[in-house]
Amino acid sequence: EPDAGTETTVPILLMEVVPLGEGQFELFADPEGSGANWGLASVLVQVYLANVPVSSATVEYRQGTICAETSEAVCSEAAAVGQPITCTTVSFDCDGNPTGAAFEQESFQVMMVFEDGSGGGDSGGSSDGDGSTMFAGEGVYSSATSTSQSGNATLVMTIASYANETDPGAGARPFQRRYGRRLQAANGIRVSPSSLRVEPGPISATASYAECSPGKVQETLQCTIYARDSSGNPTGSEDDVAGFSGEAGQLSLSEPGTIAFVQTGMFSFEFSVTTSGAWEVELAYQAATVSQVRVEIEPEVADPGTATLSCPSEVVTRSTPVCSVSLQDQLGNPTSSLADEHVMFVQYTDAASAATVVELVPLDEVGMFQAEFAAGDSVGSATVVLVSNSSATLSNVASRTLTVQASQISANKTSALCATSATAGEPVQCTISAMDNGGVAAGTAADASAFDVTGEDIESFTVSFITSGTYSVAFAIERAGDTQIEMWFNGAALSPSQHVISVAPAAVDPSSSSVSCTSPMQVELEGTLLCQVQLRDEFSNPTGDESVDVDALSASMVFAASGSTSAASSIVQEDLGLYNVTFSAGTVAGLADVAFAYDDGTAAVIGSSPVKARVLPGPIATASALSCPNTGVIGASVGCIIETEDSYG
């Protein structure tokens, strides 16, 4: 802001920086819209990069003088897409005086406003303002524009015109004068002629395209060519028909009369074929490819007399054979369509003369169907008949004879499913799914003896017939751990043949468990005696459960002389079913029985007999008694007995 008494103030306006492309930016500011009163002055534009000034330029900010209401432009009377449309404008101020300088050429704008649908059908009303104006001399300007759109258009030329408004009064500073836009005519500068026709360009093969409607064989198919110029405008006339060529079915589009002109940008042609499927319509204009149109041609309804039936010559009992049926129309085209109220089905009669009606199931391939049925349990000859039912009239179209044979188990098609875990000594169950070579359930009770189960720990097994294709196998494994078994049929391995079963040990069997203690079995007073108990199941597998064994396992030491008893001081698990048992000898010496028991409801003793252990007395502490004979012989020895005790008596 200026200090008091300053004659001028320099307003500052930040400019908008807009990137135009690599290495170029546009700087833009609207003085009028900013509220800054610049007046007529030189404007200094300074450019900063990272707050450092790098460049500057001076712009002369001037007042426009041209008035749109009194100026007039004369323009081209005809135009074509992509071609320049030129206008010459003679400019006047609002009082009718010639005016206009070079700096005002940027105030001109030339636009073309198109009428709805005037371009031939593709576009509605729109405008195109891509034009430029050059100063041609005082009061004379030359403008040029072009358009990529065809049709009826109105030329509109506008200009931004400025003039002084009321002076704010004596003593006002120059920059305080206000400058505003003078009103101009509603349609801008008068233009003559104001309306013109923009003609489209020549036909462009790459911009043009064709469309064809789908149909059936022998029908007349309609195709439309949409001719466009390089800008996408409808174009073309009767004279352009000869420029088209190509093929549609057996029709050559180069033949005179095959392609007809409909209207600007639209041509048409027709063709028909006798073969169904996808047809490619190839179209070119002046030898340049326009497009390839894929047309789906449908066949007619099926002709029952052309139907074919295919079935396997041999099948097995309890299998599910599949027969295929192909249908064609009268022209030999594959078709899946039947006439109204026309039904076709398959009737299967098995070897026991039992008849079954089977529906035809359409496949993805046009004209192909299949019929699936159960062969039955009877061995012998069976028949398949393709029946046509049209207007309540049944007729046999085709038939086939099948030989039904008994199914045989195939080892490589047969599989077994076994339990993956078991307990020692308990039965392991496996289920065999027996199949023949065709993957159909097979086998009878007589085939049970042909199955075999082998494995290091397999001593015996049983095979039971459940139903055709299903057998049950049972066996027991006594050794704990992972066991691999193999299964066979008539010496051939099943698929898969190998199975791994994880066998857990059975419950604790005290009679099979064992005890071992340190040797020699003697210990000093207040010493410790260590024994180990190995719990085993009835198959001698180490077994046990610490949460159960600690309470069920007991050990005691009983002295024969005194009858006193002491329990184990600790029982600690070291491994599966293996426990370290510790006894404290205490202060009683003598020979003791060390016994172990497992209370599984019967308090069975572990081992065949108690383990003998000797607790040694301490050193002599006192002589408790002296015993000698009452009489003796002169010169002979007299024997006395001294009874001694340790400190615990």
Secondary structure, 3 states (H helix, E strand, C coil): CCCCCCCCCCCCCCCEEEEEECCEEEEECCHHHHCCCCCCEEEEEEEEECCEEEEEEEEEECCCCCEEEEEEEEECCCEECCCCEEEEEEEECCCCCECCCHHHHHHEEEEEEECCCCCCCCCCCCEECCEEEEEEECCEEEEEECCCCCEEEEEEEEECCEEECCCCCCCCCHHHCCEEECCCCCCEEEEECCEEEEECCCCCCCCCEEEECCEECCCCEEEEEECECCCCCECCCHHHHHHEEEEECCEECCCCCCCEEEECCEEEEEECCCCCEEEEEEEEECCEEEEEEEEEEECCCCCHHHCEEECCCEEECCCCCEEEEECECCCCCECCCCCCCEEEEEEEECCCCCEEEEECEECCCCCEEEEECCCCCCCEEEEEEEEEEECCEEEEEEEEEEEEECCCCCHHHCEEEECCEEECCCEEEEEEECECCCCCECCCHHHHHHEEEEECCCCCEEEEEEECCEEEEEEECCCCEEEEEEEEECCEEEEEEEEEEEEECCCCCHHHCEEEECCCCEEECCCEEEEEEECECCCCCECCCHHHHHHHEEEEEEECCCCCEEECCEEEEEECCEEEEEEECCCCCEEEEEEEEECCCCCEECCCCCEEEEEECCCCCEEEEEECCCCCCCCCCCCCEEEEECCCC
